[in-house]
Amino acid sequence: MKLILTTLVVSFILISTAKADEFDCLVEAVYHEARSEDMIPMLAVANVILNRVKHKKFPNTICEVVHQGKYWKDNPVRDKCHFSYWCDGRPERFTDMAGLIKSINVAEMSLKGIQIKQTVGATHYHASYVTPGWASDPNFKSLGQIGTHVFYIDMRE
């Protein structure tokens, strides 16, 4: 338990460029979207989130990006979010401590500017075992698969 607390404290101190809540939102998203992945695929997911924050078509904070979707009475509508974990009907709990520690490390790295070359400019991804409708749109160019996710760039930009 001491190691986990030390890691959490160190993580918070190292991320001075992001507000604590923004860091927490990035950790939450990486954890729920990719915790079973290796570090590189997790970093690729974090890169997409930060690419969206920088992009004019998306909200300009990490929390707004990862919680983007349709809402009804201040609650996300099931299966109508940009990131599926946010509106899948399950609570956002951290039950895998190893996955949480990896997610914290990945969030730190991505906020320090570490980016996977294959995700430069990528604003979309999906799990390789699904094919959302937008993925077949010719405006989206596949940048390839990293881990269990396929990454895309929107060519209209």
LUMVEXMAR-791422 format. One record per residue (C-alpha): chain; residue number from 0; x, y, z; residue in three letters. Coordinates in steps of 0.001 Angstrom, whole numbers. Layout:
// residues N
(A; NUM; (X; Y; Z); ALA)
...
//
This chain:
// residues 157
(A; 0; (0; 0; 0); MET)
(A; 1; (2892; 2376; 764); LYS)
(A; 2; (4219; 1921; -2793); LEU)
(A; 3; (838; 2856; -4278); ILE)
(A; 4; (544; 5975; -2120); LEU)
(A; 5; (4119; 6981; -2917); THR)
(A; 6; (3456; 6525; -6625); THR)
(A; 7; (283; 8598; -6379); LEU)
(A; 8; (2047; 11399; -4481); VAL)
(A; 9; (5010; 11419; -6849); VAL)
(A; 10; (2653; 11412; -9826); SER)
(A; 11; (782; 14407; -8507); PHE)
(A; 12; (3990; 16352; -7873); ILE)
(A; 13; (5447; 15574; -11299); LEU)
(A; 14; (2432; 16821; -13193); ILE)
(A; 15; (2629; 20521; -12528); SER)
(A; 16; (1483; 21451; -16033); THR)
(A; 17; (-1941; 19873; -15617); ALA)
(A; 18; (-4501; 20646; -12971); LYS)
(A; 19; (-5091; 17759; -10587); ALA)
(A; 20; (-8616; 17135; -11872); ASP)
(A; 21; (-7408; 17081; -15487); GLU)
(A; 22; (-4705; 14584; -14566); PHE)
(A; 23; (-7312; 12467; -12762); ASP)
(A; 24; (-9559; 12501; -15854); CYS)
(A; 25; (-6688; 11357; -18060); LEU)
(A; 26; (-5791; 8558; -15637); VAL)
(A; 27; (-9457; 7539; -15468); GLU)
(A; 28; (-9806; 7358; -19247); ALA)
(A; 29; (-6542; 5505; -19847); VAL)
(A; 30; (-7396; 3053; -17071); TYR)
(A; 31; (-10891; 2284; -18315); HIS)
(A; 32; (-10057; 2283; -22012); GLU)
(A; 33; (-6732; 421; -21993); ALA)
(A; 34; (-5611; -886; -18576); ARG)
(A; 35; (-5151; -4435; -19883); SER)
(A; 36; (-2769; -3203; -22586); GLU)
(A; 37; (1002; -2767; -22485); ASP)
(A; 38; (2420; 719; -21917); MET)
(A; 39; (2755; 1663; -25625); ILE)
(A; 40; (-921; 1018; -26504); PRO)
(A; 41; (-1974; 2802; -23306); MET)
(A; 42; (178; 5774; -24297); LEU)
(A; 43; (-1410; 5759; -27756); ALA)
(A; 44; (-4860; 6117; -26145); VAL)
(A; 45; (-3604; 8989; -23968); ALA)
(A; 46; (-2105; 10635; -27064); ASN)
(A; 47; (-5489; 10650; -28808); VAL)
(A; 48; (-7114; 12282; -25788); ILE)
(A; 49; (-4494; 15034; -25711); LEU)
(A; 50; (-4696; 15437; -29509); ASN)
(A; 51; (-8415; 16096; -29081); ARG)
(A; 52; (-7780; 18692; -26368); VAL)
(A; 53; (-5511; 20572; -28815); LYS)
(A; 54; (-7961; 20230; -31734); HIS)
(A; 55; (-10455; 23002; -32515); LYS)
(A; 56; (-13371; 20554; -33041); LYS)
(A; 57; (-13183; 19137; -29518); PHE)
(A; 58; (-13436; 20615; -26026); PRO)
(A; 59; (-10274; 22207; -24676); ASN)
(A; 60; (-9908; 20324; -21392); THR)
(A; 61; (-9121; 16683; -20740); ILE)
(A; 62; (-12205; 16175; -18574); CYS)
(A; 63; (-14521; 17688; -21182); GLU)
(A; 64; (-12964; 15522; -23911); VAL)
(A; 65; (-13242; 12207; -22054); VAL)
(A; 66; (-16737; 12992; -20765); HIS)
(A; 67; (-18042; 14241; -24113); GLN)
(A; 68; (-21338; 12788; -25278); GLY)
(A; 69; (-25079; 13129; -25092); LYS)
(A; 70; (-26579; 13893; -21690); TYR)
(A; 71; (-30091; 13763; -20301); TRP)
(A; 72; (-30825; 15386; -16935); LYS)
(A; 73; (-27069; 15817; -16346); ASP)
(A; 74; (-26395; 12096; -16848); ASN)
(A; 75; (-24588; 10558; -19822); PRO)
(A; 76; (-26905; 8666; -22165); VAL)
(A; 77; (-25903; 5020; -22352); ARG)
(A; 78; (-23714; 4224; -25375); ASP)
(A; 79; (-23809; 7841; -26632); LYS)
(A; 80; (-20376; 9032; -25488); CYS)
(A; 81; (-17141; 9563; -27365); HIS)
(A; 82; (-15366; 7220; -24925); PHE)
(A; 83; (-17402; 4106; -24252); SER)
(A; 84; (-16374; 3622; -20623); TYR)
(A; 85; (-18050; 6884; -19635); TRP)
(A; 86; (-21553; 5822; -20607); CYS)
(A; 87; (-21510; 2044; -20431); ASP)
(A; 88; (-23739; 2021; -17359); GLY)
(A; 89; (-20986; 839; -15013); ARG)
(A; 90; (-19411; 2934; -12256); PRO)
(A; 91; (-15874; 4200; -12824); GLU)
(A; 92; (-14045; 2212; -10140); ARG)
(A; 93; (-10349; 1405; -9905); PHE)
(A; 94; (-10149; -2249; -8918); THR)
(A; 95; (-6903; -3230; -10667); ASP)
(A; 96; (-4055; -1564; -8740); MET)
(A; 97; (-1383; -2588; -11252); ALA)
(A; 98; (-3526; -1142; -14042); GLY)
(A; 99; (-4021; 2054; -12059); LEU)
(A; 100; (-291; 2493; -11476); ILE)
(A; 101; (384; 1916; -15204); LYS)
(A; 102; (-2343; 4442; -16053); SER)
(A; 103; (-778; 7033; -13748); ILE)
(A; 104; (2634; 6496; -15349); ASN)
(A; 105; (1174; 6726; -18858); VAL)
(A; 106; (-707; 9934; -18000); ALA)
(A; 107; (2530; 11434; -16687); GLU)
(A; 108; (4442; 10484; -19818); MET)
(A; 109; (1794; 11800; -22193); SER)
(A; 110; (1495; 15107; -20336); LEU)
(A; 111; (5275; 15469; -20576); LYS)
(A; 112; (4909; 15281; -24365); GLY)
(A; 113; (5834; 11663; -25059); ILE)
(A; 114; (3915; 10585; -28130); GLN)
(A; 115; (3772; 7450; -30202); ILE)
(A; 116; (4745; 8395; -33766); LYS)
(A; 117; (1806; 6457; -35187); GLN)
(A; 118; (-685; 8599; -33205); THR)
(A; 119; (532; 12039; -34283); VAL)
(A; 120; (-2627; 13859; -35361); GLY)
(A; 121; (-4909; 10944; -34443); ALA)
(A; 122; (-8229; 12034; -32954); THR)
(A; 123; (-10117; 8753; -33127); HIS)
(A; 124; (-9656; 5117; -32237); TYR)
(A; 125; (-11746; 2044; -31624); HIS)
(A; 126; (-11198; -1446; -30298); ALA)
(A; 127; (-10128; -3834; -33031); SER)
(A; 128; (-13066; -6143; -32329); TYR)
(A; 129; (-15682; -3509; -33304); VAL)
(A; 130; (-16194; -1369; -36399); THR)
(A; 131; (-18058; 1863; -35727); PRO)
(A; 132; (-19851; 3485; -38656); GLY)
(A; 133; (-17448; 6417; -38843); TRP)
(A; 134; (-14478; 4054; -39409); ALA)
(A; 135; (-15627; 3309; -42967); SER)
(A; 136; (-16018; 7010; -43794); ASP)
(A; 137; (-13377; 7884; -46418); PRO)
(A; 138; (-12554; 11041; -44446); ASN)
(A; 139; (-10972; 8881; -41739); PHE)
(A; 140; (-7585; 7406; -42572); LYS)
(A; 141; (-6433; 4440; -40526); SER)
(A; 142; (-2999; 4907; -38997); LEU)
(A; 143; (-2865; 1266; -38016); GLY)
(A; 144; (-3379; -870; -34974); GLN)
(A; 145; (-1506; -553; -31685); ILE)
(A; 146; (-2405; -3235; -29202); GLY)
(A; 147; (-6141; -3843; -29428); THR)
(A; 148; (-7026; -385; -30803); HIS)
(A; 149; (-7074; 984; -34339); VAL)
(A; 150; (-6157; 4678; -34678); PHE)
(A; 151; (-7400; 7248; -37213); TYR)
(A; 152; (-6779; 10745; -38425); ILE)
(A; 153; (-9637; 12886; -39731); ASP)
(A; 154; (-8511; 13941; -43217); MET)
(A; 155; (-10955; 16886; -43299); ARG)
(A; 156; (-8587; 18865; -41084); GLU)
//
